Amino acid sequence: MSEQDILGRIKSLVDREHELRSKTTSGELDPETERRQLADLEVQLDQCWDLLRQRRARIDQGRSPDEAQPNTAHQVEGYLQ
């Protein structure tokens, strides 16, 4: 996945986040469903940002960014613990 692919995925996820919030505000979506779906989106965003940081770190080290591999949701979400 290229940097442009990752950035495109991030944009898509952020757009989806805005859509969910808008639907909840207008009453089309209940808050509990919004909360669950937003939690899933946040994990996916964290994974994308993590992969993007990995790619950029590899470039800074003179290594191929294509060697970067996506980390699992569990690993990415465990960074702060």
BAPAFI-529107 format. One record per atom (N, C-alpha, C, O, CB): atom name; x, y, z; residue number from 1; residue in three letters. Coordinates in steps of 0.02 Angstrom, whole numbers, plus 50000, padded with zeros to 5 digits. Glycine has a CB too. Layout:
SITE, CA, X, Y, Z, NUM, Ala $
...
***
This chain:
SITE, N, 50042, 49942, 50000, 1, Met $
SITE, CA, 50000, 50000, 50000, 1, Met $
SITE, C, 50045, 50062, 50000, 1, Met $
SITE, O, 50089, 50069, 50043, 1, Met $
SITE, CB, 49952, 50000, 50061, 1, Met $
SITE, N, 50034, 50106, 49953, 2, Ser $
SITE, CA, 50075, 50167, 49947, 2, Ser $
SITE, C, 50052, 50220, 49997, 2, Ser $
SITE, O, 49998, 50214, 50027, 2, Ser $
SITE, CB, 50072, 50194, 49876, 2, Ser $
SITE, N, 50092, 50271, 50006, 3, Glu $
SITE, CA, 50074, 50326, 50050, 3, Glu $
SITE, C, 50009, 50358, 50026, 3, Glu $
SITE, O, 49965, 50375, 50067, 3, Glu $
SITE, CB, 50130, 50379, 50054, 3, Glu $
SITE, N, 50002, 50367, 49962, 4, Gln $
SITE, CA, 49940, 50396, 49934, 4, Gln $
SITE, C, 49880, 50352, 49950, 4, Gln $
SITE, O, 49826, 50377, 49965, 4, Gln $
SITE, CB, 49946, 50407, 49858, 4, Gln $
SITE, N, 49888, 50286, 49945, 5, Asp $
SITE, CA, 49834, 50240, 49962, 5, Asp $
SITE, C, 49814, 50248, 50035, 5, Asp $
SITE, O, 49754, 50249, 50052, 5, Asp $
SITE, CB, 49856, 50167, 49948, 5, Asp $
SITE, N, 49863, 50253, 50079, 6, Ile $
SITE, CA, 49850, 50259, 50150, 6, Ile $
SITE, C, 49814, 50325, 50164, 6, Ile $
SITE, O, 49765, 50327, 50201, 6, Ile $
SITE, CB, 49916, 50255, 50191, 6, Ile $
SITE, N, 49839, 50379, 50135, 7, Leu $
SITE, CA, 49807, 50444, 50144, 7, Leu $
SITE, C, 49735, 50444, 50117, 7, Leu $
SITE, O, 49691, 50475, 50147, 7, Leu $
SITE, CB, 49848, 50499, 50110, 7, Leu $
SITE, N, 49724, 50411, 50062, 8, Gly $
SITE, CA, 49657, 50404, 50034, 8, Gly $
SITE, C, 49611, 50366, 50081, 8, Gly $
SITE, O, 49553, 50384, 50089, 8, Gly $
SITE, CB, 49659, 50370, 49966, 8, Gly $
SITE, N, 49638, 50313, 50112, 9, Arg $
SITE, CA, 49599, 50274, 50160, 9, Arg $
SITE, C, 49583, 50316, 50221, 9, Arg $
SITE, O, 49527, 50312, 50247, 9, Arg $
SITE, CB, 49638, 50210, 50180, 9, Arg $
SITE, N, 49631, 50355, 50245, 10, Ile $
SITE, CA, 49619, 50399, 50302, 10, Ile $
SITE, C, 49563, 50448, 50286, 10, Ile $
SITE, O, 49518, 50459, 50326, 10, Ile $
SITE, CB, 49684, 50436, 50322, 10, Ile $
SITE, N, 49566, 50478, 50227, 11, Lys $
SITE, CA, 49514, 50526, 50207, 11, Lys $
SITE, C, 49446, 50492, 50205, 11, Lys $
SITE, O, 49396, 50521, 50228, 11, Lys $
SITE, CB, 49530, 50556, 50138, 11, Lys $
SITE, N, 49443, 50433, 50178, 12, Ser $
SITE, CA, 49380, 50395, 50174, 12, Ser $
SITE, C, 49353, 50381, 50244, 12, Ser $
SITE, O, 49293, 50388, 50256, 12, Ser $
SITE, CB, 49390, 50330, 50136, 12, Ser $
SITE, N, 49396, 50361, 50290, 13, Leu $
SITE, CA, 49374, 50347, 50358, 13, Leu $
SITE, C, 49349, 50410, 50394, 13, Leu $
SITE, O, 49300, 50408, 50431, 13, Leu $
SITE, CB, 49430, 50315, 50398, 13, Leu $
SITE, N, 49384, 50466, 50384, 14, Val $
SITE, CA, 49363, 50529, 50414, 14, Val $
SITE, C, 49296, 50551, 50384, 14, Val $
SITE, O, 49253, 50576, 50421, 14, Val $
SITE, CB, 49417, 50583, 50403, 14, Val $
SITE, N, 49288, 50543, 50319, 15, Asp $
SITE, CA, 49224, 50559, 50288, 15, Asp $
SITE, C, 49168, 50517, 50318, 15, Asp $
SITE, O, 49113, 50543, 50330, 15, Asp $
SITE, CB, 49228, 50548, 50212, 15, Asp $
SITE, N, 49181, 50453, 50330, 16, Arg $
SITE, CA, 49132, 50408, 50360, 16, Arg $
SITE, C, 49116, 50430, 50431, 16, Arg $
SITE, O, 49058, 50428, 50452, 16, Arg $
SITE, CB, 49158, 50335, 50359, 16, Arg $
SITE, N, 49166, 50452, 50467, 17, Glu $
SITE, CA, 49156, 50477, 50535, 17, Glu $
SITE, C, 49108, 50537, 50534, 17, Glu $
SITE, O, 49061, 50540, 50574, 17, Glu $
SITE, CB, 49223, 50497, 50567, 17, Glu $
SITE, N, 49120, 50583, 50489, 18, His $
SITE, CA, 49076, 50642, 50484, 18, His $
SITE, C, 49005, 50623, 50465, 18, His $
SITE, O, 48957, 50651, 50490, 18, His $
SITE, CB, 49104, 50692, 50432, 18, His $
SITE, N, 49000, 50574, 50421, 19, Glu $
SITE, CA, 48934, 50550, 50400, 19, Glu $
SITE, C, 48896, 50519, 50459, 19, Glu $
SITE, O, 48837, 50533, 50469, 19, Glu $
SITE, CB, 48941, 50497, 50344, 19, Glu $
SITE, N, 48931, 50479, 50499, 20, Leu $
SITE, CA, 48899, 50449, 50558, 20, Leu $
SITE, C, 48874, 50502, 50607, 20, Leu $
SITE, O, 48818, 50499, 50631, 20, Leu $
SITE, CB, 48948, 50402, 50594, 20, Leu $
SITE, N, 48917, 50551, 50620, 21, Arg $
SITE, CA, 48898, 50604, 50667, 21, Arg $
SITE, C, 48838, 50644, 50640, 21, Arg $
SITE, O, 48793, 50662, 50679, 21, Arg $
SITE, CB, 48958, 50652, 50679, 21, Arg $
SITE, N, 48837, 50657, 50576, 22, Ser $
SITE, CA, 48781, 50693, 50546, 22, Ser $
SITE, C, 48716, 50653, 50551, 22, Ser $
SITE, O, 48664, 50681, 50566, 22, Ser $
SITE, CB, 48797, 50709, 50472, 22, Ser $
SITE, N, 48720, 50588, 50537, 23, Lys $
SITE, CA, 48661, 50546, 50541, 23, Lys $
SITE, C, 48634, 50542, 50613, 23, Lys $
SITE, O, 48574, 50539, 50623, 23, Lys $
SITE, CB, 48676, 50476, 50515, 23, Lys $
SITE, N, 48679, 50542, 50661, 24, Thr $
SITE, CA, 48657, 50539, 50731, 24, Thr $
SITE, C, 48623, 50605, 50750, 24, Thr $
SITE, O, 48572, 50606, 50783, 24, Thr $
SITE, CB, 48716, 50525, 50778, 24, Thr $
SITE, N, 48653, 50660, 50728, 25, Thr $
SITE, CA, 48625, 50725, 50743, 25, Thr $
SITE, C, 48555, 50733, 50713, 25, Thr $
SITE, O, 48511, 50763, 50743, 25, Thr $
SITE, CB, 48671, 50780, 50717, 25, Thr $
SITE, N, 48546, 50707, 50653, 26, Ser $
SITE, CA, 48481, 50713, 50619, 26, Ser $
SITE, C, 48430, 50660, 50642, 26, Ser $
SITE, O, 48373, 50661, 50621, 26, Ser $
SITE, CB, 48490, 50708, 50544, 26, Ser $
SITE, N, 48452, 50613, 50684, 27, Gly $
SITE, CA, 48407, 50562, 50710, 27, Gly $
SITE, C, 48403, 50500, 50666, 27, Gly $
SITE, O, 48363, 50455, 50681, 27, Gly $
SITE, CB, 48340, 50591, 50718, 27, Gly $
SITE, N, 48442, 50496, 50613, 28, Glu $
SITE, CA, 48441, 50437, 50570, 28, Glu $
SITE, C, 48478, 50378, 50600, 28, Glu $
SITE, O, 48469, 50321, 50578, 28, Glu $
SITE, CB, 48472, 50455, 50503, 28, Glu $
SITE, N, 48519, 50391, 50650, 29, Leu $
SITE, CA, 48560, 50338, 50680, 29, Leu $
SITE, C, 48558, 50347, 50756, 29, Leu $
SITE, O, 48565, 50403, 50781, 29, Leu $
SITE, CB, 48633, 50340, 50654, 29, Leu $
SITE, N, 48549, 50292, 50791, 30, Asp $
SITE, CA, 48546, 50297, 50864, 30, Asp $
SITE, C, 48617, 50305, 50892, 30, Asp $
SITE, O, 48665, 50281, 50862, 30, Asp $
SITE, CB, 48511, 50235, 50896, 30, Asp $
SITE, N, 48624, 50340, 50949, 31, Pro $
SITE, CA, 48690, 50354, 50977, 31, Pro $
SITE, C, 48731, 50292, 50993, 31, Pro $
SITE, O, 48793, 50294, 50986, 31, Pro $
SITE, CB, 48682, 50394, 51040, 31, Pro $
SITE, N, 48700, 50238, 51013, 32, Glu $
SITE, CA, 48738, 50177, 51030, 32, Glu $
SITE, C, 48770, 50147, 50967, 32, Glu $
SITE, O, 48827, 50125, 50969, 32, Glu $
SITE, CB, 48693, 50125, 51063, 32, Glu $
SITE, N, 48733, 50146, 50913, 33, Thr $
SITE, CA, 48760, 50121, 50850, 33, Thr $
SITE, C, 48817, 50166, 50826, 33, Thr $
SITE, O, 48868, 50143, 50803, 33, Thr $
SITE, CB, 48705, 50117, 50795, 33, Thr $
SITE, N, 48806, 50231, 50833, 34, Glu $
SITE, CA, 48859, 50279, 50814, 34, Glu $
SITE, C, 48922, 50265, 50855, 34, Glu $
SITE, O, 48977, 50263, 50828, 34, Glu $
SITE, CB, 48835, 50353, 50826, 34, Glu $
SITE, N, 48914, 50256, 50921, 35, Arg $
SITE, CA, 48972, 50244, 50964, 35, Arg $
SITE, C, 49011, 50183, 50943, 35, Arg $
SITE, O, 49072, 50184, 50939, 35, Arg $
SITE, CB, 48949, 50237, 51037, 35, Arg $
SITE, N, 48975, 50128, 50929, 36, Arg $
SITE, CA, 49009, 50066, 50908, 36, Arg $
SITE, C, 49045, 50076, 50842, 36, Arg $
SITE, O, 49103, 50055, 50834, 36, Arg $
SITE, CB, 48958, 50008, 50901, 36, Arg $
SITE, N, 49012, 50107, 50794, 37, Gln $
SITE, CA, 49043, 50117, 50728, 37, Gln $
SITE, C, 49101, 50166, 50732, 37, Gln $
SITE, O, 49151, 50156, 50697, 37, Gln $
SITE, CB, 48991, 50142, 50678, 37, Gln $
SITE, N, 49095, 50218, 50773, 38, Leu $
SITE, CA, 49151, 50265, 50781, 38, Leu $
SITE, C, 49211, 50231, 50814, 38, Leu $
SITE, O, 49268, 50245, 50795, 38, Leu $
SITE, CB, 49129, 50325, 50823, 38, Leu $
SITE, N, 49199, 50187, 50861, 39, Ala $
SITE, CA, 49254, 50151, 50894, 39, Ala $
SITE, C, 49292, 50109, 50842, 39, Ala $
SITE, O, 49353, 50107, 50843, 39, Ala $
SITE, CB, 49228, 50106, 50951, 39, Ala $
SITE, N, 49255, 50077, 50798, 40, Asp $
SITE, CA, 49286, 50037, 50745, 40, Asp $
SITE, C, 49326, 50081, 50697, 40, Asp $
SITE, O, 49382, 50064, 50677, 40, Asp $
SITE, CB, 49233, 49997, 50706, 40, Asp $
SITE, N, 49297, 50138, 50679, 41, Leu $
SITE, CA, 49333, 50185, 50635, 41, Leu $
SITE, C, 49397, 50210, 50667, 41, Leu $
SITE, O, 49448, 50217, 50633, 41, Leu $
SITE, CB, 49287, 50244, 50617, 41, Leu $
SITE, N, 49395, 50225, 50731, 42, Glu $
SITE, CA, 49454, 50249, 50766, 42, Glu $
SITE, C, 49511, 50199, 50764, 42, Glu $
SITE, O, 49569, 50217, 50754, 42, Glu $
SITE, CB, 49437, 50266, 50839, 42, Glu $
SITE, N, 49494, 50135, 50772, 43, Val $
SITE, CA, 49546, 50083, 50769, 43, Val $
SITE, C, 49575, 50080, 50699, 43, Val $
SITE, O, 49636, 50076, 50691, 43, Val $
SITE, CB, 49516, 50014, 50789, 43, Val $
SITE, N, 49533, 50083, 50649, 44, Gln $
SITE, CA, 49557, 50081, 50580, 44, Gln $
SITE, C, 49601, 50142, 50564, 44, Gln $
SITE, O, 49652, 50136, 50530, 44, Gln $
SITE, CB, 49498, 50078, 50531, 44, Gln $
SITE, N, 49581, 50200, 50589, 45, Leu $
SITE, CA, 49622, 50260, 50580, 45, Leu $
SITE, C, 49689, 50253, 50615, 45, Leu $
SITE, O, 49741, 50271, 50586, 45, Leu $
SITE, CB, 49585, 50322, 50607, 45, Leu $
SITE, N, 49689, 50227, 50675, 46, Asp $
SITE, CA, 49752, 50216, 50712, 46, Asp $
SITE, C, 49798, 50170, 50672, 46, Asp $
SITE, O, 49858, 50182, 50669, 46, Asp $
SITE, CB, 49738, 50187, 50782, 46, Asp $
SITE, N, 49770, 50118, 50643, 47, Gln $
SITE, CA, 49811, 50072, 50603, 47, Gln $
SITE, C, 49840, 50107, 50541, 47, Gln $
SITE, O, 49898, 50096, 50524, 47, Gln $
SITE, CB, 49769, 50011, 50582, 47, Gln $
SITE, N, 49800, 50148, 50509, 48, Cys $
SITE, CA, 49824, 50184, 50450, 48, Cys $
SITE, C, 49880, 50233, 50469, 48, Cys $
SITE, O, 49932, 50235, 50436, 48, Cys $
SITE, CB, 49767, 50222, 50416, 48, Cys $
SITE, N, 49869, 50271, 50522, 49, Trp $
SITE, CA, 49921, 50319, 50544, 49, Trp $
SITE, C, 49985, 50282, 50564, 49, Trp $
SITE, O, 50040, 50306, 50550, 49, Trp $
SITE, CB, 49895, 50362, 50602, 49, Trp $
SITE, N, 49978, 50225, 50597, 50, Asp $
SITE, CA, 50035, 50186, 50617, 50, Asp $
SITE, C, 50075, 50163, 50556, 50, Asp $
SITE, O, 50136, 50167, 50555, 50, Asp $
SITE, CB, 50013, 50125, 50659, 50, Asp $
SITE, N, 50040, 50138, 50506, 51, Leu $
SITE, CA, 50073, 50115, 50445, 51, Leu $
SITE, C, 50107, 50173, 50409, 51, Leu $
SITE, O, 50163, 50165, 50384, 51, Leu $
SITE, CB, 50022, 50081, 50398, 51, Leu $
SITE, N, 50075, 50230, 50408, 52, Leu $
SITE, CA, 50105, 50289, 50376, 52, Leu $
SITE, C, 50168, 50310, 50413, 52, Leu $
SITE, O, 50219, 50326, 50382, 52, Leu $
SITE, CB, 50054, 50348, 50375, 52, Leu $
SITE, N, 50166, 50310, 50480, 53, Arg $
SITE, CA, 50226, 50326, 50519, 53, Arg $
SITE, C, 50282, 50276, 50506, 53, Arg $
SITE, O, 50341, 50295, 50501, 53, Arg $
SITE, CB, 50210, 50328, 50595, 53, Arg $
SITE, N, 50265, 50212, 50502, 54, Gln $
SITE, CA, 50315, 50161, 50487, 54, Gln $
SITE, C, 50349, 50175, 50420, 54, Gln $
SITE, O, 50410, 50173, 50414, 54, Gln $
SITE, CB, 50284, 50091, 50487, 54, Gln $
SITE, N, 50308, 50189, 50369, 55, Arg $
SITE, CA, 50335, 50202, 50302, 55, Arg $
SITE, C, 50382, 50261, 50304, 55, Arg $
SITE, O, 50437, 50259, 50275, 55, Arg $
SITE, CB, 50278, 50214, 50251, 55, Arg $
SITE, N, 50361, 50315, 50336, 56, Arg $
SITE, CA, 50402, 50376, 50338, 56, Arg $
SITE, C, 50467, 50364, 50378, 56, Arg $
SITE, O, 50519, 50391, 50361, 56, Arg $
SITE, CB, 50363, 50434, 50369, 56, Arg $
SITE, N, 50463, 50325, 50431, 57, Ala $
SITE, CA, 50523, 50310, 50471, 57, Ala $
SITE, C, 50572, 50269, 50428, 57, Ala $
SITE, O, 50632, 50281, 50432, 57, Ala $
SITE, CB, 50505, 50270, 50535, 57, Ala $
SITE, N, 50547, 50223, 50389, 58, Arg $
SITE, CA, 50591, 50183, 50346, 58, Arg $
SITE, C, 50625, 50228, 50294, 58, Arg $
SITE, O, 50684, 50219, 50279, 58, Arg $
SITE, CB, 50551, 50127, 50311, 58, Arg $
SITE, N, 50589, 50275, 50267, 59, Ile $
SITE, CA, 50619, 50321, 50218, 59, Ile $
SITE, C, 50675, 50360, 50252, 59, Ile $
SITE, O, 50729, 50368, 50224, 59, Ile $
SITE, CB, 50565, 50369, 50189, 59, Ile $
SITE, N, 50661, 50386, 50313, 60, Asp $
SITE, CA, 50711, 50424, 50350, 60, Asp $
SITE, C, 50773, 50383, 50364, 60, Asp $
SITE, O, 50828, 50410, 50369, 60, Asp $
SITE, CB, 50682, 50449, 50415, 60, Asp $
SITE, N, 50765, 50317, 50370, 61, Gln $
SITE, CA, 50821, 50272, 50384, 61, Gln $
SITE, C, 50855, 50247, 50320, 61, Gln $
SITE, O, 50902, 50208, 50323, 61, Gln $
SITE, CB, 50797, 50212, 50425, 61, Gln $
SITE, N, 50831, 50270, 50263, 62, Gly $
SITE, CA, 50859, 50248, 50200, 62, Gly $
SITE, C, 50836, 50178, 50179, 62, Gly $
SITE, O, 50868, 50146, 50138, 62, Gly $
SITE, CB, 50934, 50249, 50204, 62, Gly $
SITE, N, 50781, 50156, 50208, 63, Arg $
SITE, CA, 50754, 50089, 50193, 63, Arg $
SITE, C, 50692, 50096, 50149, 63, Arg $
SITE, O, 50664, 50150, 50142, 63, Arg $
SITE, CB, 50738, 50051, 50258, 63, Arg $
SITE, N, 50672, 50041, 50121, 64, Ser $
SITE, CA, 50613, 50041, 50078, 64, Ser $
SITE, C, 50549, 50048, 50119, 64, Ser $
SITE, O, 50539, 50009, 50166, 64, Ser $
SITE, CB, 50611, 49977, 50036, 64, Ser $
SITE, N, 50507, 50096, 50103, 65, Pro $
SITE, CA, 50443, 50102, 50139, 65, Pro $
SITE, C, 50397, 50043, 50127, 65, Pro $
SITE, O, 50351, 50030, 50166, 65, Pro $
SITE, CB, 50408, 50167, 50120, 65, Pro $
SITE, N, 50408, 50008, 50072, 66, Asp $
SITE, CA, 50366, 49951, 50055, 66, Asp $
SITE, C, 50375, 49892, 50103, 66, Asp $
SITE, O, 50336, 49845, 50101, 66, Asp $
SITE, CB, 50379, 49929, 49985, 66, Asp $
SITE, N, 50427, 49895, 50144, 67, Glu $
SITE, CA, 50438, 49842, 50194, 67, Glu $
SITE, C, 50392, 49850, 50254, 67, Glu $
SITE, O, 50385, 49804, 50294, 67, Glu $
SITE, CB, 50511, 49842, 50216, 67, Glu $
SITE, N, 50362, 49909, 50262, 68, Ala $
SITE, CA, 50317, 49921, 50319, 68, Ala $
SITE, C, 50256, 49875, 50313, 68, Ala $
SITE, O, 50229, 49865, 50259, 68, Ala $
SITE, CB, 50295, 49996, 50322, 68, Ala $
SITE, N, 50237, 49848, 50370, 69, Gln $
SITE, CA, 50179, 49803, 50373, 69, Gln $
SITE, C, 50128, 49830, 50422, 69, Gln $
SITE, O, 50145, 49857, 50475, 69, Gln $
SITE, CB, 50202, 49731, 50394, 69, Gln $
SITE, N, 50064, 49824, 50405, 70, Pro $
SITE, CA, 50012, 49847, 50452, 70, Pro $
SITE, C, 50015, 49806, 50517, 70, Pro $
SITE, O, 50024, 49745, 50515, 70, Pro $
SITE, CB, 49942, 49841, 50420, 70, Pro $
SITE, N, 50008, 49839, 50572, 71, Asn $
SITE, CA, 50004, 49806, 50636, 71, Asn $
SITE, C, 49931, 49789, 50652, 71, Asn $
SITE, O, 49885, 49822, 50627, 71, Asn $
SITE, CB, 50036, 49849, 50692, 71, Asn $
SITE, N, 49922, 49740, 50694, 72, Thr $
SITE, CA, 49854, 49720, 50714, 72, Thr $
SITE, C, 49822, 49775, 50755, 72, Thr $
SITE, O, 49856, 49818, 50784, 72, Thr $
SITE, CB, 49855, 49653, 50753, 72, Thr $
SITE, N, 49756, 49773, 50758, 73, Ala $
SITE, CA, 49719, 49822, 50798, 73, Ala $
SITE, C, 49742, 49816, 50871, 73, Ala $
SITE, O, 49751, 49867, 50905, 73, Ala $
SITE, CB, 49643, 49810, 50792, 73, Ala $
SITE, N, 49750, 49755, 50895, 74, His $
SITE, CA, 49771, 49745, 50965, 74, His $
SITE, C, 49839, 49778, 50978, 74, His $
SITE, O, 49848, 49810, 51030, 74, His $
SITE, CB, 49775, 49669, 50980, 74, His $
SITE, N, 49885, 49770, 50932, 75, Gln $
SITE, CA, 49952, 49799, 50942, 75, Gln $
SITE, C, 49949, 49875, 50940, 75, Gln $
SITE, O, 49978, 49908, 50983, 75, Gln $
SITE, CB, 50000, 49773, 50889, 75, Gln $
SITE, N, 49915, 49902, 50891, 76, Val $
SITE, CA, 49911, 49975, 50884, 76, Val $
SITE, C, 49875, 50007, 50943, 76, Val $
SITE, O, 49896, 50059, 50968, 76, Val $
SITE, CB, 49876, 49993, 50818, 76, Val $
SITE, N, 49822, 49976, 50965, 77, Glu $
SITE, CA, 49784, 50004, 51021, 77, Glu $
SITE, C, 49820, 49994, 51087, 77, Glu $
SITE, O, 49804, 50028, 51136, 77, Glu $
SITE, CB, 49715, 49972, 51024, 77, Glu $
SITE, N, 49868, 49949, 51090, 78, Gly $
SITE, CA, 49905, 49937, 51151, 78, Gly $
SITE, C, 49965, 49981, 51161, 78, Gly $
SITE, O, 49999, 49977, 51212, 78, Gly $
SITE, CB, 49927, 49866, 51153, 78, Gly $
SITE, N, 49980, 50025, 51113, 79, Tyr $
SITE, CA, 50039, 50068, 51119, 79, Tyr $
SITE, C, 50038, 50112, 51181, 79, Tyr $
SITE, O, 50090, 50124, 51210, 79, Tyr $
SITE, CB, 50045, 50111, 51057, 79, Tyr $
SITE, N, 49980, 50136, 51201, 80, Leu $
SITE, CA, 49976, 50183, 51256, 80, Leu $
SITE, C, 49969, 50149, 51323, 80, Leu $
SITE, O, 49970, 50183, 51375, 80, Leu $
SITE, CB, 49918, 50229, 51246, 80, Leu $
SITE, N, 49964, 50085, 51325, 81, Gln $
SITE, CA, 49954, 50049, 51388, 81, Gln $
SITE, C, 50020, 50031, 51420, 81, Gln $
SITE, O, 50021, 50001, 51474, 81, Gln $
SITE, CB, 49913, 49987, 51379, 81, Gln $
***
